[in-house]
Amino acid sequence: MTDPLPSSEVAAGINGLRAYLVITMPDCLPYSAWTRAGSDISVEDSAGYFGDLVRANRQGLKSVGAWSADMQVTIEASDTLVVLRELNDHFVCCAMYDRNTALGLLRLQLKSLVDRIMAGLPQLDVEERPRAVRVIEFLERYAPDPHAVLLRVSTRTGIPLASLRDPLVLNPDQVRSLEETAARILGLEHINV
C-alpha cells in the first residue's frame, strides 16, 4: 500500500504510539498507516474490523439518541489502548498506544496526531456512490455465503443476476427490493450503508 500521508512525520515524537490507521468510511479500507518497527499488526484486517466497530457504534448511539459527529471510542485492552476518532464523514483514525500510556497524555498526543493527519487528508467533495452499489458491497462482505448471495437475491427478488452484477442499471423499485431482501438474508431490520 502506498501511503498518501508522510507517516513517519505524522507519528514523529508521539511516545507510546504503536500504530495508527486512517480508515476510509463507509468502505473500512486503510487509507494511510504507520506501525512501530517490529509490529505484527495487519493493517487491512485492523481497518476492516475497526471501521465496522465505528459503524456499529454510530448506529448504537443513534438508537439511544446520543450520536454526535464528534465521536471517539477508547478501548482499554490488557496491553494496548485503542482510540477510534472520527475525522470527518469519510475518514476515521485508529490509534494504538502502549497500555501504560497515561490517558491524559494520550488525549494530548491524539490531538496532535489528528491535527497532523487532518492537514494531509484530501478535501473530498465526493459524490456518494449509488445505494444499490453500497448494498451489494455490504452483502458481499457480510453474507454467510458471499459467492452465492447474488444468486439468492436474484431468486428472491426476480431481478436478473446480470442486473445485480451491474447495480447501476437497477430502478428505484428494484433497489428497494434488493435492500429488503439483503436485510432479510443478513437477519437485519434494515441495511445501514
N, C-alpha and C positions, 0 to 999 in steps of 0.2 A: 504494500500500500504506500503510495507516495503521499507524504504528509504535507497538506497545504499550509500548515502553520509552522513557524520556526520553533519546534517543540523544545529543543534544548534551551532556547532563550525564554520560552514561556515558563518552563519548570525551574529555571535557574534560581538558586537561593531559597527554595522552599524546603525547609527542614522537615524530615519525616514523610515527605511525599513519596509514595511507592509507584504511583502511576496516575495518569489522568486520561480520560477518553472524552472526546467530543462526539456525541451521537446525533445522527440526523433523526428527526421525527417527522412523520409517524413511522418511517421505514425501519428504525432501530439499527442503522448501519453505522460503522465507525467512519467519522469524517477526519478526525485527527487523533493521534495518540502518542503518549510518551510513557515508557516504563523504565524504572531503575534498572541499571545493568544487572544481569543475572536473574531477572524476574521471569517467571514462567506463566505470566498472565496471558490468556488467549484473548486478544483484542476483539476479534469477531464474535466469539461466544459471549464475552462480557457485554459488548454493545447490545446484542440482541436481548440478553436477559435483563440488563438494567434499563434499557429502553422500554421493554414490556412492563417492568416494575413501575416506571414513571407513568405509563399509560394507565395501568391498573390503579395507581394511586390517584390520578386525576379523576377517574370515574368513581372511585370510592369516596373521595372528598365531595364530588358533585352530588352524590346520593344523599349526603347529610347536610348539604348546603354550605359546605365550608371551603370550597375550592377557591383558590386565587391564582393569578398568573405568576405570583412571586413564590412559588412552591419550592421547598427544599426538604429532602428526606435524609436523615442521618441514620446509618446502620452501625451499631457497635457490636462487632464480632469479637471472638476471643483474641485474635492477633491483628485485626485490621479495623480501621474506621473508614466507612464508605459514605461519601456525601454526594447526593444527586441534586443538582441545581438546574432548574430550567433557565436557559439563557434568553430564549425568545420562542416564538411558535415553531421554529424549525430545528433548534438545537438544544441539547441537554449536555451538561458537563457532569461527568462522574469522576470524582477524585478519591483516591485510595491512599490512606495515611497509615503509618505505624500506629498500633493501638495505644502506645504510651504518649502520643501527642496530646497535649492539653487542648480541651475543646475551645477555650478562648483563643489560644494561639491558632488553632485550626481555622476558626472563623475569620481571623485577620488574614491569614495566608490564603484562604479560599477567596476572599475578596480580591486580593492581589492577582491570584491565578485567573479568576473570572474576568477581571479588567483586561489582563493581557490577552486572553482568548478572544474576548469581545472585540478588541482592537484589530484582530486578524481575521475575523469572520466576514464573509461577503455580505453585502447588503442585498438581501433577497427580495425580489418582487416577483415571487414565483406564483404562477397560475396553478391553482390546485388541480391535481390530476382527477380525471373523471371518477365518480363514485364507483362505477362498475369495475374499473381497473383496481381500485383500492380493495373492494370486496373480494375480488378473485385472488388478489395477492394475499389477503388475510386468510382466506380459505386454504390456499396452497401452503401457507405457513403453519396453520393450526389444526387442520383436519387430520383425523387419525389415519386416513388413507389418501395422502396428497396425490398419489399417482392416479387415483381413480375418482377423485372428488368431482371433477368437471363432468364426468360421465353420469355420476349420481345426480348432479344438479340438472343436467340435461334431461334425464329420465323423469325427474320430479316436476320440472317446470315446462317441459315441452320446447325449450329453447334449443335450437340446433347446436351440437357440440362445436361446430366451426364458428358460430357466433360467440360462444363463450370463450373461445381461444382468441377472438378479436373483439373484446368487450366494448370498443368504441362504437360498434355498429348497433348496440342494443338501444331500444327505445325506452322511454321512462317506465312503461308498464313492465317490460322485461327486467329492467334494473330493480324495480320494486320486488318482483317475483324472485329474482336472484338473491336479493338481500334477505327476504323472508325465509327462503329455503336454506341459505347459508346459516342463518341463525338457528334454524331447527337442527341442521346437521351437527352444529357445534354445541347444541344444548344451551343457547343463549336467548335472552329475551329480544335483544337487538344487537346489531354489529356496530361497534364504535370505531369507525375509521374516518 
